[in-house]
Amino acid sequence: MGVYVLKRTQRLPISIQEAWAFFSSPLNLPEITPPYLGFEILSERSWLGRMYAGQIVTYKVRPLLGIPMFWMTEITHVREGEFFVDEQRIGPYAFWHHQHHFKPIAGGVEMTDIVHYRLPLGIIGKLAHVLFVRRQLEEIFNYRYRVLEKRFGRIEAEAPVVEKTVA
């Protein structure tokens, strides 16, 4: 079926409240997205206050050869301080479901991202996944890991936890 899963866990020495405030604001996405993607928020910034289920956020992103693509996500589930889910409504994927989980731990917070995604175009999409999409997604999350560690510090010296599976 070609549904892929990327899972990433990171521990930061910040409170759950600070983590939630930062990650639940789409306005912080450009800071944790690699510059080469040309990530730009198109939504009216005044609409991007407190996150809520049903919230629509629009972006422009350049994931391939600098070609701009429109991306619309909907925040479908929110449990404040615990998790939220964004799902692509329009964009480059046939399916995109991104869970963001937050758990208090000794000395900070553990954040886990779980992304289920599927590419369009059948066998061409599968080939694109093997050739560059998987690697690009992993690099996006590696970049995010480094930026967050630099901004907030780290609890212990550890590499990002990466789990890849094909469902």
C-alpha positions as CSV (number, residue, x, y, z in Angstrom):
1,M,0.0,0.0,0.0
2,G,3.0,2.3,0.4
3,V,2.2,4.1,3.7
4,Y,5.4,5.0,5.5
5,V,6.0,6.0,9.1
6,L,8.7,8.2,10.5
7,K,9.0,8.4,14.3
8,R,11.3,10.8,16.1
9,T,11.7,11.4,19.9
10,Q,13.6,14.3,21.5
11,R,14.1,15.3,25.1
12,L,14.5,19.0,26.0
13,P,15.2,20.6,29.4
14,I,12.1,22.8,29.3
15,S,8.7,22.7,30.9
16,I,5.7,21.1,29.2
17,Q,4.2,24.5,29.2
18,E,7.1,26.1,27.4
19,A,7.2,23.2,24.9
20,W,3.5,23.4,24.2
21,A,3.7,27.2,23.7
22,F,6.5,26.8,21.2
23,F,5.3,23.8,19.2
24,S,1.6,24.6,19.1
25,S,2.3,27.9,17.3
26,P,2.6,27.5,13.5
27,L,4.5,30.8,13.6
28,N,7.5,28.9,14.9
29,L,7.6,26.5,12.0
30,P,9.9,28.5,9.8
31,E,12.5,28.5,12.6
32,I,12.7,24.7,12.7
33,T,12.4,24.1,8.9
34,P,15.5,23.9,6.7
35,P,15.9,27.2,4.8
36,Y,16.3,25.4,1.5
37,L,12.6,24.4,1.6
38,G,11.6,28.1,1.3
39,F,8.9,27.5,3.9
40,E,6.4,30.4,4.1
41,I,3.2,30.8,6.1
42,L,0.4,32.1,3.9
43,S,-2.4,32.1,6.6
44,E,-3.3,35.4,8.1
45,R,-1.1,35.6,11.2
46,S,-3.9,37.0,13.4
47,W,-5.7,33.7,12.8
48,L,-2.8,31.7,14.2
49,G,-3.3,32.3,17.9
50,R,-4.3,29.5,20.3
51,M,-4.4,26.2,18.5
52,Y,-7.8,24.5,18.1
53,A,-9.3,21.5,16.4
54,G,-10.5,22.5,12.9
55,Q,-7.9,25.2,12.5
56,I,-6.6,25.5,8.9
57,V,-3.0,26.7,8.2
58,T,-1.7,27.3,4.7
59,Y,1.9,27.4,3.6
60,K,4.1,27.6,0.5
61,V,7.0,25.1,0.5
62,R,9.6,24.3,-2.2
63,P,10.5,20.6,-1.6
64,L,11.7,19.8,-5.1
65,L,13.9,21.9,-7.4
66,G,12.7,25.1,-5.8
67,I,9.3,24.7,-7.3
68,P,6.7,26.4,-5.0
69,M,3.9,24.1,-3.8
70,F,0.8,25.1,-1.8
71,W,0.2,23.1,1.4
72,M,-2.9,23.3,3.6
73,T,-3.1,21.4,6.9
74,E,-5.9,21.1,9.4
75,I,-5.4,20.7,13.1
76,T,-7.7,17.8,13.7
77,H,-7.1,16.9,17.4
78,V,-5.8,18.9,20.3
79,R,-5.4,17.9,23.9
80,E,-3.6,20.9,25.4
81,G,-0.2,20.1,26.9
82,E,-0.4,16.5,25.7
83,F,-0.7,16.2,21.9
84,F,-2.0,17.6,18.7
85,V,-2.5,16.2,15.2
86,D,-2.1,18.0,11.8
87,E,-3.4,16.5,8.6
88,Q,-2.7,17.6,5.1
89,R,-5.8,18.7,3.2
90,I,-4.0,19.9,0.1
91,G,-0.3,19.4,-0.7
92,P,2.4,17.2,-2.1
93,Y,1.4,14.0,-0.3
94,A,-1.5,11.6,-1.0
95,F,-1.8,11.2,2.8
96,W,-0.1,13.1,5.7
97,H,-1.0,12.6,9.3
98,H,1.5,14.1,11.9
99,Q,1.1,13.4,15.6
100,H,2.9,15.6,18.1
101,H,3.1,14.1,21.6
102,F,4.5,15.8,24.8
103,K,5.3,14.0,28.0
104,P,6.8,15.5,31.2
105,I,10.0,13.7,32.2
106,A,12.6,14.3,34.9
107,G,14.4,17.5,34.0
108,G,12.1,18.4,31.1
109,V,9.8,17.2,28.4
110,E,9.9,14.3,25.9
111,M,8.5,15.1,22.5
112,T,7.6,12.4,20.0
113,D,6.6,13.0,16.4
114,I,4.9,10.3,14.5
115,V,4.3,10.9,10.8
116,H,2.3,8.5,8.6
117,Y,2.5,9.5,5.0
118,R,1.8,8.2,1.5
119,L,3.1,9.5,-1.8
120,P,0.9,9.9,-4.9
121,L,1.6,8.5,-8.4
122,G,1.8,4.8,-7.4
123,I,5.1,3.2,-8.5
124,I,6.6,6.6,-9.4
125,G,5.9,7.7,-5.8
126,K,7.5,4.6,-4.4
127,L,10.6,5.2,-6.5
128,A,10.7,8.9,-5.4
129,H,10.5,7.7,-1.8
130,V,13.5,5.5,-2.2
131,L,15.5,8.0,-4.2
132,F,14.9,11.2,-2.1
133,V,11.7,11.7,-0.2
134,R,12.6,9.4,2.8
135,R,16.0,11.0,3.0
136,Q,14.6,14.5,2.7
137,L,12.1,13.9,5.5
138,E,14.8,12.4,7.8
139,E,17.0,15.5,7.1
140,I,14.1,17.8,7.9
141,F,13.7,16.1,11.3
142,N,17.4,16.0,11.9
143,Y,17.6,19.8,11.2
144,R,14.7,20.3,13.6
145,Y,16.5,18.3,16.3
146,R,19.7,20.3,16.0
147,V,17.8,23.7,16.0
148,L,15.8,22.7,19.0
149,E,18.8,21.5,20.9
150,K,20.7,24.7,20.2
151,R,17.7,26.8,21.2
152,F,16.6,24.9,24.4
153,G,19.6,22.8,25.3
154,R,19.6,19.0,25.9
155,I,18.9,16.7,28.8
156,E,21.6,14.1,27.9
157,A,23.9,13.4,25.1
158,E,21.9,11.3,22.7
159,A,21.2,10.9,19.1
160,P,17.7,11.3,17.8
161,V,15.6,8.2,18.1
162,V,14.6,7.3,14.5
163,E,12.2,4.4,13.8
164,K,11.1,3.7,10.2
165,T,8.5,1.2,9.2
166,V,6.5,0.4,6.2
167,A,2.9,-0.4,6.8
